[in-house]
């Protein structure tokens, strides 16, 4: 099995064994919904809520090795736990606490990437929201891949409804405009070439 899928399956088994709610995001979700691209790590959101983070972090660190010294302190401060799967693949586990993250985890569904590797990933719409919120150039490339592959099947009302408050919270309302521009460009298709 691909080392990335193997690492993700190992983390997923641990989380499911405890009945914890989670969804793979990032590169794995992009493989499901968008254009394939190389990814070196496993990204996921575990819905920990607010106030219970330490319990989750300690349980995870009892099973997986932290990638940095004081991984617990870092996780509790930044809400991201940096782990290593047993095969050495890096795992970035976000501690979800806001309503959007809870909804994204609730909407997540399994997808079989390879035989024996059915992984629970976020929806295409939630992936677009997460990528637009992150607002890095590679994220916009991933969004474009999702728009091309999913076409007009995306629920744009949900994307706008989820992204608007996050963009406002971050102080980046321009991401909504950029997303709409990208949507129009993709829907218009490539420019016609002159004969």
DRENPA-3360 file (N, C-alpha, C; in nm, 2 decimals, always signed):
BEGIN
1 = XXXXXXXX = +0.09/-0.12/+0.00/+0.00/+0.00/+0.00/+0.09/+0.12/+0.00 ~ +0.04/+0.23/-0.07/+0.11/+0.36/-0.07/+0.14/+0.40/+0.08 ~ +0.26/+0.45/+0.11/+0.29/+0.49/+0.25/+0.19/+0.60/+0.30 ~ +0.15/+0.69/+0.22/+0.06/+0.79/+0.26/-0.08/+0.74/+0.30 ~ -0.13/+0.65/+0.22/-0.26/+0.58/+0.25/-0.24/+0.49/+0.38 ~ -0.13/+0.43/+0.39/-0.10/+0.34/+0.51/-0.10/+0.43/+0.63 ~ -0.03/+0.54/+0.63/-0.03/+0.63/+0.75/-0.17/+0.68/+0.78 ~ -0.24/+0.72/+0.68/-0.38/+0.78/+0.70/-0.47/+0.67/+0.76;
9 = XXXXXXXX = -0.45/+0.55/+0.71/-0.54/+0.44/+0.76/-0.50/+0.40/+0.91 ~ -0.38/+0.41/+0.94/-0.33/+0.39/+1.08/-0.40/+0.50/+1.17 ~ -0.39/+0.62/+1.13/-0.45/+0.73/+1.22/-0.60/+0.71/+1.22 ~ -0.66/+0.69/+1.11/-0.80/+0.67/+1.11/-0.85/+0.56/+1.20 ~ -0.78/+0.44/+1.20/-0.82/+0.33/+1.28/-0.81/+0.37/+1.43 ~ -0.71/+0.45/+1.47/-0.70/+0.49/+1.61/-0.82/+0.58/+1.64 ~ -0.85/+0.68/+1.56/-0.96/+0.77/+1.58/-1.09/+0.70/+1.59 ~ -1.12/+0.62/+1.49/-1.24/+0.55/+1.48/-1.26/+0.45/+1.60;
17 = XXXXXXXX = -1.15/+0.40/+1.65/-1.15/+0.31/+1.77/-1.20/+0.38/+1.89 ~ -1.19/+0.51/+1.89/-1.23/+0.59/+2.01/-1.36/+0.66/+1.98 ~ -1.42/+0.64/+1.86/-1.54/+0.71/+1.83/-1.53/+0.86/+1.81 ~ -1.41/+0.90/+1.77/-1.38/+1.05/+1.75/-1.42/+1.09/+1.61 ~ -1.47/+1.21/+1.60/-1.51/+1.26/+1.47/-1.40/+1.34/+1.40 ~ -1.37/+1.30/+1.27/-1.26/+1.36/+1.20/-1.29/+1.36/+1.05 ~ -1.20/+1.42/+0.98/-1.20/+1.41/+0.83/-1.06/+1.45/+0.78 ~ -1.02/+1.37/+0.68/-0.90/+1.41/+0.61/-0.92/+1.52/+0.52;
25 = XXXXXXXX = -0.83/+1.62/+0.52/-0.84/+1.74/+0.44/-0.71/+1.75/+0.35 ~ -0.67/+1.86/+0.30/-0.55/+1.88/+0.24/-0.53/+1.79/+0.11 ~ -0.41/+1.73/+0.10/-0.37/+1.66/-0.02/-0.45/+1.54/-0.04 ~ -0.49/+1.46/+0.06/-0.58/+1.34/+0.04/-0.71/+1.38/-0.02 ~ -0.77/+1.49/+0.04/-0.90/+1.53/-0.01/-0.89/+1.59/-0.15 ~ -0.78/+1.65/-0.18/-0.75/+1.70/-0.31/-0.74/+1.59/-0.42 ~ -0.68/+1.48/-0.38/-0.67/+1.36/-0.46/-0.81/+1.31/-0.50 ~ -0.90/+1.32/-0.40/-1.04/+1.27/-0.42/-1.12/+1.36/-0.51;
33 = XXXXXXXX = -1.11/+1.49/-0.49/-1.20/+1.59/-0.55/-1.14/+1.67/-0.66 ~ -1.01/+1.68/-0.67/-0.95/+1.77/-0.76/-0.85/+1.70/-0.85 ~ -0.74/+1.78/-0.89/-0.64/+1.73/-0.97/-0.53/+1.66/-0.89 ~ -0.49/+1.54/-0.93/-0.38/+1.47/-0.85/-0.26/+1.56/-0.84 ~ -0.20/+1.55/-0.73/-0.07/+1.62/-0.71/+0.01/+1.55/-0.60 ~ +0.14/+1.57/-0.60/+0.22/+1.50/-0.50/+0.19/+1.56/-0.37 ~ +0.18/+1.48/-0.27/+0.17/+1.53/-0.13/+0.26/+1.44/-0.04 ~ +0.32/+1.50/+0.06/+0.42/+1.43/+0.14/+0.36/+1.40/+0.28;
41 = XXXXXXXX = +0.25/+1.46/+0.32/+0.20/+1.43/+0.45/+0.05/+1.41/+0.45 ~ +0.00/+1.38/+0.57/-0.14/+1.35/+0.59/-0.20/+1.47/+0.67 ~ -0.30/+1.53/+0.62/-0.37/+1.64/+0.69/-0.51/+1.60/+0.73 ~ -0.55/+1.63/+0.85/-0.68/+1.60/+0.89/-0.73/+1.69/+1.00 ~ -0.86/+1.70/+1.02/-0.92/+1.78/+1.13/-0.99/+1.68/+1.22 ~ -0.96/+1.69/+1.35/-1.03/+1.61/+1.45/-1.11/+1.71/+1.53 ~ -1.24/+1.69/+1.53/-1.32/+1.78/+1.61/-1.31/+1.76/+1.76 ~ -1.23/+1.84/+1.82/-1.20/+1.83/+1.97/-1.29/+1.93/+2.05;
49 = XXXXXXXX = -1.36/+2.02/+1.98/-1.44/+2.12/+2.06/-1.35/+2.22/+2.13 ~ -1.40/+2.29/+2.22/-1.33/+2.39/+2.30/-1.32/+2.35/+2.44 ~ -1.21/+2.33/+2.50/-1.19/+2.29/+2.64/-1.15/+2.15/+2.66 ~ -1.16/+2.06/+2.56/-1.12/+1.92/+2.58/-0.99/+1.88/+2.50 ~ -0.93/+1.98/+2.45/-0.81/+1.95/+2.36/-0.70/+1.87/+2.42 ~ -0.67/+1.90/+2.55/-0.56/+1.83/+2.62/-0.59/+1.68/+2.62 ~ -0.71/+1.64/+2.65/-0.74/+1.50/+2.65/-0.71/+1.43/+2.52 ~ -0.75/+1.49/+2.41/-0.73/+1.43/+2.28/-0.58/+1.43/+2.25;
57 = XXXXXXXX = -0.51/+1.54/+2.27/-0.37/+1.55/+2.24/-0.29/+1.44/+2.32 ~ -0.32/+1.43/+2.45/-0.24/+1.33/+2.53/-0.27/+1.18/+2.48 ~ -0.39/+1.15/+2.44/-0.42/+1.02/+2.39/-0.35/+1.00/+2.26 ~ -0.34/+1.09/+2.17/-0.27/+1.08/+2.04/-0.12/+1.06/+2.06 ~ -0.07/+1.14/+2.16/+0.08/+1.13/+2.18/+0.11/+1.00/+2.26 ~ +0.02/+0.93/+2.32/+0.04/+0.80/+2.38/+0.06/+0.70/+2.27 ~ +0.01/+0.73/+2.15/+0.01/+0.63/+2.04/+0.11/+0.67/+1.93 ~ +0.12/+0.80/+1.90/+0.20/+0.85/+1.79/+0.31/+0.94/+1.85;
65 = XXXXXXXX = +0.43/+0.94/+1.78/+0.54/+1.02/+1.82/+0.52/+1.16/+1.77 ~ +0.55/+1.26/+1.85/+0.54/+1.40/+1.81/+0.66/+1.43/+1.72 ~ +0.64/+1.52/+1.62/+0.75/+1.56/+1.53/+0.84/+1.66/+1.58 ~ +0.80/+1.73/+1.69/+0.88/+1.84/+1.74/+0.88/+1.82/+1.89 ~ +0.99/+1.88/+1.96/+0.99/+1.88/+2.10/+0.87/+1.96/+2.15 ~ +0.81/+1.92/+2.26/+0.70/+1.99/+2.32/+0.58/+1.99/+2.23 ~ +0.56/+1.88/+2.16/+0.44/+1.88/+2.06/+0.31/+1.91/+2.13 ~ +0.30/+1.87/+2.26/+0.17/+1.89/+2.33/+0.15/+2.04/+2.35;
73 = XXXXXXXX = +0.26/+2.11/+2.40/+0.25/+2.25/+2.42/+0.21/+2.33/+2.29 ~ +0.28/+2.29/+2.18/+0.26/+2.35/+2.05/+0.11/+2.33/+2.01 ~ +0.07/+2.21/+2.03/-0.07/+2.17/+1.98/-0.17/+2.25/+2.06 ~ -0.15/+2.27/+2.19/-0.25/+2.34/+2.27/-0.25/+2.49/+2.24 ~ -0.13/+2.54/+2.20/-0.12/+2.68/+2.17/-0.17/+2.71/+2.03 ~ -0.14/+2.62/+1.93/-0.17/+2.65/+1.79/-0.28/+2.57/+1.73 ~ -0.33/+2.47/+1.81/-0.44/+2.39/+1.77/-0.40/+2.29/+1.65 ~ -0.27/+2.26/+1.64/-0.23/+2.17/+1.54/-0.13/+2.07/+1.61;
81 = XXXXXXXX = -0.15/+1.94/+1.60/-0.07/+1.84/+1.66/+0.02/+1.78/+1.55 ~ +0.15/+1.79/+1.56/+0.24/+1.75/+1.45/+0.29/+1.61/+1.50 ~ +0.25/+1.51/+1.42/+0.28/+1.37/+1.46/+0.36/+1.30/+1.35 ~ +0.40/+1.18/+1.38/+0.46/+1.08/+1.28/+0.38/+0.95/+1.29 ~ +0.34/+0.90/+1.18/+0.28/+0.77/+1.17/+0.39/+0.67/+1.19 ~ +0.36/+0.54/+1.22/+0.47/+0.45/+1.25/+0.56/+0.42/+1.13 ~ +0.51/+0.45/+1.01/+0.60/+0.44/+0.89/+0.68/+0.56/+0.86 ~ +0.67/+0.66/+0.95/+0.75/+0.78/+0.93/+0.69/+0.90/+0.85;
89 = XXXXXXXX = +0.56/+0.88/+0.80/+0.49/+0.98/+0.73/+0.45/+1.09/+0.83 ~ +0.46/+1.21/+0.79/+0.42/+1.33/+0.88/+0.27/+1.34/+0.87 ~ +0.21/+1.37/+0.99/+0.07/+1.39/+1.01/+0.05/+1.52/+1.08 ~ -0.03/+1.61/+1.01/-0.07/+1.74/+1.07/-0.22/+1.72/+1.11 ~ -0.24/+1.72/+1.24/-0.38/+1.70/+1.29/-0.43/+1.83/+1.35 ~ -0.52/+1.89/+1.28/-0.58/+2.02/+1.34/-0.69/+1.98/+1.44 ~ -0.69/+2.06/+1.55/-0.79/+2.04/+1.65/-0.91/+2.13/+1.63 ~ -1.01/+2.08/+1.56/-1.12/+2.16/+1.52/-1.20/+2.20/+1.65;
97 = XXXXXXXX = -1.26/+2.32/+1.64/-1.33/+2.37/+1.75/-1.45/+2.46/+1.71 ~ -1.45/+2.51/+1.59/-1.56/+2.61/+1.55/-1.67/+2.53/+1.48 ~ -1.79/+2.59/+1.47/-1.90/+2.52/+1.40/-1.87/+2.48/+1.26 ~ -1.80/+2.55/+1.18/-1.77/+2.51/+1.04/-1.69/+2.38/+1.05 ~ -1.59/+2.36/+1.14/-1.52/+2.24/+1.14/-1.60/+2.12/+1.19 ~ -1.69/+2.15/+1.28/-1.78/+2.04/+1.32/-1.87/+2.00/+1.21 ~ -1.92/+2.09/+1.13/-2.01/+2.06/+1.02/-1.93/+1.98/+0.91 ~ -1.81/+2.03/+0.88/-1.72/+1.96/+0.78/-1.70/+1.82/+0.82;
105 = XXXXXXXX = -1.67/+1.79/+0.94/-1.64/+1.66/+0.99/-1.77/+1.57/+0.98 ~ -1.89/+1.64/+1.01/-2.01/+1.57/+1.00/-2.05/+1.53/+0.86 ~ -2.01/+1.62/+0.76/-2.04/+1.59/+0.62/-1.94/+1.50/+0.55 ~ -1.83/+1.47/+0.62/-1.73/+1.39/+0.56/-1.78/+1.25/+0.52 ~ -1.73/+1.19/+0.42/-1.77/+1.05/+0.37/-1.64/+0.97/+0.34 ~ -1.66/+0.84/+0.34/-1.54/+0.75/+0.31/-1.52/+0.75/+0.16 ~ -1.40/+0.73/+0.12/-1.37/+0.71/-0.03/-1.25/+0.61/-0.03 ~ -1.27/+0.51/-0.12/-1.17/+0.41/-0.14/-1.06/+0.46/-0.23;
113 = XXXXXXXX = -0.94/+0.50/-0.18/-0.83/+0.54/-0.26/-0.76/+0.42/-0.33 ~ -0.76/+0.31/-0.26/-0.69/+0.19/-0.30/-0.76/+0.08/-0.22 ~ -0.74/-0.05/-0.27/-0.80/-0.16/-0.19/-0.74/-0.16/-0.05 ~ -0.84/-0.16/+0.04/-0.80/-0.15/+0.18/-0.77/-0.02/+0.24 ~ -0.79/+0.09/+0.16/-0.76/+0.22/+0.20/-0.88/+0.31/+0.17 ~ -0.99/+0.28/+0.25/-1.11/+0.37/+0.24/-1.09/+0.47/+0.35 ~ -1.08/+0.60/+0.31/-1.05/+0.71/+0.41/-1.16/+0.81/+0.41 ~ -1.19/+0.86/+0.53/-1.30/+0.96/+0.54/-1.24/+1.10/+0.51;
121 = XXXXXXXX = -1.29/+1.16/+0.40/-1.25/+1.29/+0.36/-1.36/+1.39/+0.37 ~ -1.32/+1.51/+0.38/-1.42/+1.62/+0.37/-1.48/+1.63/+0.24 ~ -1.60/+1.70/+0.23/-1.67/+1.72/+0.10/-1.59/+1.81/+0.01 ~ -1.62/+1.81/-0.12/-1.55/+1.90/-0.21/-1.58/+2.04/-0.18 ~ -1.70/+2.08/-0.13/-1.73/+2.21/-0.10/-1.65/+2.26/+0.02 ~ -1.64/+2.17/+0.13/-1.56/+2.21/+0.24/-1.41/+2.22/+0.21 ~ -1.37/+2.14/+0.12/-1.23/+2.15/+0.07/-1.20/+2.29/+0.01 ~ -1.30/+2.33/-0.08/-1.28/+2.46/-0.14/-1.28/+2.57/-0.03;
129 = XXXXXXXX = -1.36/+2.56/+0.07/-1.37/+2.66/+0.18/-1.23/+2.66/+0.25 ~ -1.19/+2.54/+0.29/-1.06/+2.53/+0.36/-0.94/+2.59/+0.28 ~ -0.94/+2.56/+0.16/-0.83/+2.60/+0.07/-0.84/+2.76/+0.05 ~ -0.96/+2.81/+0.03/-0.97/+2.95/+0.01/-0.93/+3.03/+0.14 ~ -0.97/+2.97/+0.25/-0.94/+3.03/+0.38/-0.79/+3.03/+0.40 ~ -0.72/+2.92/+0.37/-0.57/+2.92/+0.38/-0.51/+3.02/+0.29 ~ -0.56/+3.04/+0.17/-0.52/+3.15/+0.08/-0.37/+3.15/+0.04 ~ -0.32/+3.03/+0.02/-0.18/+3.02/-0.04/-0.19/+2.99/-0.19;
137 = XXXXXXXX = -0.09/+3.02/-0.26/-0.09/+3.00/-0.41/-0.12/+2.85/-0.44 ~ -0.06/+2.76/-0.37/-0.08/+2.62/-0.40/-0.22/+2.58/-0.37 ~ -0.29/+2.65/-0.27/-0.43/+2.62/-0.24/-0.52/+2.66/-0.35 ~ -0.48/+2.78/-0.42/-0.57/+2.82/-0.53/-0.55/+2.73/-0.65 ~ -0.43/+2.67/-0.67/-0.42/+2.57/-0.77/-0.50/+2.45/-0.74 ~ -0.51/+2.41/-0.61/-0.59/+2.30/-0.57/-0.74/+2.33/-0.60 ~ -0.78/+2.45/-0.56/-0.92/+2.49/-0.58/-0.95/+2.48/-0.73 ~ -0.87/+2.53/-0.82/-0.89/+2.53/-0.96/-0.91/+2.38/-1.01;
145 = XXXXXXXX = -0.83/+2.29/-0.95/-0.84/+2.15/-0.99/-0.98/+2.09/-0.95 ~ -1.03/+2.13/-0.83/-1.16/+2.09/-0.78/-1.27/+2.14/-0.87 ~ -1.26/+2.27/-0.91/-1.36/+2.34/-0.99/-1.36/+2.27/-1.13 ~ -1.25/+2.24/-1.19/-1.24/+2.18/-1.32/-1.30/+2.04/-1.31 ~ -1.27/+1.96/-1.21/-1.31/+1.82/-1.20/-1.46/+1.81/-1.16 ~ -1.50/+1.89/-1.07/-1.64/+1.88/-1.01/-1.74/+1.96/-1.09 ~ -1.69/+2.05/-1.17/-1.78/+2.13/-1.26/-1.89/+2.20/-1.19 ~ -2.01/+2.21/-1.24/-2.12/+2.28/-1.18/-2.19/+2.20/-1.07;
153 = XXXXXXXX = -2.13/+2.09/-1.04/-2.20/+2.00/-0.93/-2.17/+2.05/-0.79 ~ -2.09/+2.15/-0.77/-2.06/+2.21/-0.64/-2.18/+2.29/-0.59 ~ -2.20/+2.28/-0.46/-2.31/+2.36/-0.39/-2.25/+2.50/-0.35 ~ -2.26/+2.59/-0.45/-2.20/+2.72/-0.43/-2.27/+2.80/-0.32 ~ -2.39/+2.78/-0.29/-2.46/+2.85/-0.18/-2.39/+2.81/-0.05 ~ -2.36/+2.68/-0.03/-2.30/+2.63/+0.09/-2.15/+2.69/+0.10 ~ -2.08/+2.69/-0.01/-1.95/+2.74/-0.01/-1.94/+2.88/+0.04 ~ -2.03/+2.97/-0.02/-2.03/+3.11/+0.02/-2.08/+3.13/+0.16;
161 = XXXXXXXX = -2.18/+3.05/+0.20/-2.23/+3.06/+0.34/-2.12/+3.02/+0.44 ~ -2.04/+2.92/+0.41/-1.94/+2.88/+0.51/-1.81/+2.97/+0.50 ~ -1.78/+3.01/+0.38/-1.65/+3.09/+0.37/-1.67/+3.23/+0.41 ~ -1.78/+3.30/+0.39/-1.80/+3.44/+0.43/-1.76/+3.47/+0.57 ~ -1.81/+3.40/+0.67/-1.78/+3.43/+0.81/-1.63/+3.41/+0.84 ~ -1.58/+3.30/+0.78/-1.44/+3.27/+0.81/-1.34/+3.38/+0.75 ~ -1.38/+3.42/+0.63/-1.30/+3.53/+0.57/-1.31/+3.66/+0.64 ~ -1.43/+3.69/+0.70/-1.45/+3.81/+0.78/-1.37/+3.80/+0.91;
169 = XXXXXXXX = -1.37/+3.68/+0.97/-1.29/+3.66/+1.09/-1.14/+3.68/+1.07 ~ -1.10/+3.63/+0.96/-0.95/+3.64/+0.92/-0.92/+3.78/+0.87 ~ -1.02/+3.86/+0.83/-0.99/+3.99/+0.77/-0.95/+3.98/+0.63 ~ -1.00/+3.88/+0.55/-0.96/+3.86/+0.41/-1.08/+3.84/+0.33 ~ -1.17/+3.94/+0.32/-1.30/+3.93/+0.24/-1.27/+3.91/+0.09 ~ -1.15/+3.95/+0.05/-1.11/+3.95/-0.09/-1.11/+3.80/-0.14 ~ -1.09/+3.70/-0.05/-1.09/+3.57/-0.10/-1.22/+3.52/-0.17 ~ -1.33/+3.58/-0.12/-1.46/+3.55/-0.18/-1.46/+3.60/-0.33;
177 = XXXXXXXX = -1.41/+3.72/-0.35/-1.41/+3.78/-0.48/-1.31/+3.69/-0.57 ~ -1.20/+3.65/-0.52/-1.10/+3.57/-0.59/-1.16/+3.44/-0.63 ~ -1.24/+3.38/-0.54/-1.30/+3.25/-0.57/-1.40/+3.27/-0.68 ~ -1.48/+3.37/-0.67/-1.58/+3.39/-0.78/-1.52/+3.41/-0.91 ~ -1.41/+3.49/-0.92/-1.34/+3.51/-1.04/-1.29/+3.38/-1.10 ~ -1.23/+3.30/-1.01/-1.18/+3.17/-1.05/-1.29/+3.08/-1.10 ~ -1.40/+3.08/-1.04/-1.52/+3.00/-1.08/-1.56/+3.05/-1.22 ~ -1.57/+3.18/-1.24/-1.62/+3.22/-1.38/-1.52/+3.18/-1.48;
185 = XXXXXXXX = -1.39/+3.19/-1.45/-1.28/+3.15/-1.55/-1.29/+3.01/-1.59 ~ -1.31/+2.92/-1.48/-1.32/+2.78/-1.51/-1.44/+2.74/-1.59 ~ -1.56/+2.81/-1.55/-1.68/+2.78/-1.62/-1.68/+2.83/-1.76 ~ -1.60/+2.94/-1.79/-1.59/+2.99/-1.92/-1.51/+2.90/-2.01 ~ -1.42/+2.82/-1.95/-1.33/+2.73/-2.03/-1.21/+2.80/-2.08 ~ -1.12/+2.73/-2.14/-1.00/+2.79/-2.19/-1.03/+2.89/-2.31 ~ -0.95/+3.00/-2.32/-0.98/+3.09/-2.43/-0.96/+3.03/-2.56 ~ -1.05/+3.07/-2.66/-1.04/+3.02/-2.79/-0.91/+3.06/-2.86;
193 = XXX = -0.85/+2.97/-2.93/-0.73/+3.01/-3.00/-0.76/+3.05/-3.15 ~ -0.68/+3.14/-3.20/-0.71/+3.18/-3.34/-0.65/+3.08/-3.43 ~ -0.72/+3.06/-3.54/-0.68/+2.96/-3.65/-0.57/+3.02/-3.73;
% end
